[in-house]
Amino acid sequence: MPSPLSADRSAPQPPERDAVDALIDRTRRLRGDVDAVRRDTVRVDEDDPRARWHRALCELAVHHLDDLGTHLGQLREGLPEEPERHAREEAAADEPRGSLIGRVGSAEWNLLTDEVSWSDELFRIFGRAPEAGGLSLDDLPSTLLPEDQPLLTALVTDCLVDGKPINGEFRIRHTDGRVRTLHMRGEPVLDTDGRTASMWAVLRDVSALRRSQQVVHRTHESLRREQHIARAEHRVAVELKEAVLPPWQNSLRLPDQGPGTLDIAAHYLPSETSALVGGGWYDAMELPDGRTLLTVGDLTGHGIQATSAMAVVMGAVRGMAVAGTEPGALLGHLNQLLETSVQPALGSAVCCRFDPATRTLDWAQAGHPAPLLFRDGTGRPLPLPDGVLLGAASGVSYEQDEARLLPGDVLVLHTDGLARDNTSGRGGARPGTEALLGLAPRFAEARSAQECVRAVVEEFGAAERLDDACVLIARIGA
């Protein structure tokens, strides 16, 4: 059993003031630093659960440092020389109201004379007029919420009967209906014969502290839920993208025999964090008339919405291409599809149709980087026909262009997420394609489209990308 306090013990001496002053100074500087971080968090998005959690933690930290500064100030001054029932934490009555510690009051109940002594601050904590006097130990539980009354009764009984110190929390209800949370610490005081003569206690209003802790807990739980939902959505988006994109990993030959065969390879590069699964796609397929469809595109947005829209777009492109729709008209229909969909989206795309018999490439684009043509060790973008972003305007038409390809040519289709930077391209190239054009010597030495893709991945795979990217390369055979 813990040793009860003696009624005639001597008051402790205050510590060295210089040491405490140094601690107070350090606490003030740290408080200023944390407060600066807190002010920065106010400027962030209120809808961001991580930001709300960060802000709640900063608020709690600032309040704790305020409390620490107050305690250190009391420690520096030492205990006031008053009767022992007021000698315990009485100085805390002057504590700043803005502190999370709240107010601190003290009380003593004399078991021999039934005298009850409360500090002025304790009356304010309980919302009780000093003229009414302090509550006895028998009446004190009546101010608590019913579910907390047994706890206080057990704490007081253990203190008076077994000499156990009091250390617990309970809630009281003021006459105006407000509920306050109090933390109580106390011990029995023995007379010279070793009998319990009285009980003293220090009660602290910790309502603001508990509310702040609850805010931290709620914002943290909200952040955890958001993260769980984000992980689940990311997993579904990845699985959907993997299911929709063409399953072939190595080179694909279309048609599989005859002159003008295309050697095709493609690759998907995730964003820098791999957390943003976008709506980029690539596709290649042999059409019923023997020609070959090549397409690359990207939809705005990320996550399930973007990948599900991508699946719809890819299906529409394949269906119209199989039906013989020209690339320009195909993009016009695709624009109408996106514009009238339940969840409208913007997108860019390039659609090519290659005839192996004539080695002719018919193509159109919708706000997309032009295909890059590599021939004889040099590269250039094809002249860009007119075409606005998909879903950006109604009733627009998309210009279609034609290019003649030669055996050994390499055609590169890519999304703008692959090489987006601030450099200026040459020959009409979009910003960021300069590095792609610089791969011309390696493409000239490559023996397959897969080797060309490997060169692209080596060049851009480790680059920082805010968005995911796709690249499709077709090498024209003899």
Buried (B, 14 or more C-beta within 10 A) or exposed (E): EEEBBEBEEEEEEEEEEEEBEEBBEEBBEBBEEBBEBBEEBEEEEEEBBBBBBBBBBBBBBBBBBBBBBBBBBBBBEBBEEEEBBBBBBBBBBEBEEEBBBBBBBBBBBBBEEEEBBBBEBBBBBBBBEEEEEBBEBEEBBEBBEEEBBEBBBEBBEBBBEEBBBBEBBBBBBEEEEEEBBBBBBBBBBBBEEEEBBBBBBBBBBBBBBBEBBEBBEEBBEBBEEBEEEEEEBBEBBBEBBEEBBBEEEEBBBBBEEEEBBBBBBBBBBBBEEEEBBBBBBBBBBBBEEEBBBBBBBBBBBBBBBBBBBBBBBBEBBBEBBBEEBBBBBBBBBBBBBBBEEEEEBBBBBBBBBBBBEEBBBBBBBBBBBBBBBBBEEEBBBBEBBBBBBBBBEEEBBBEBBEBEBEEBBBBBBBBBBBBBEEEEBEEEBBBBBBBBBEBBEBBBEBEBBBBBBBBBEEBBEEBEBEBBBBBBBBBBBE
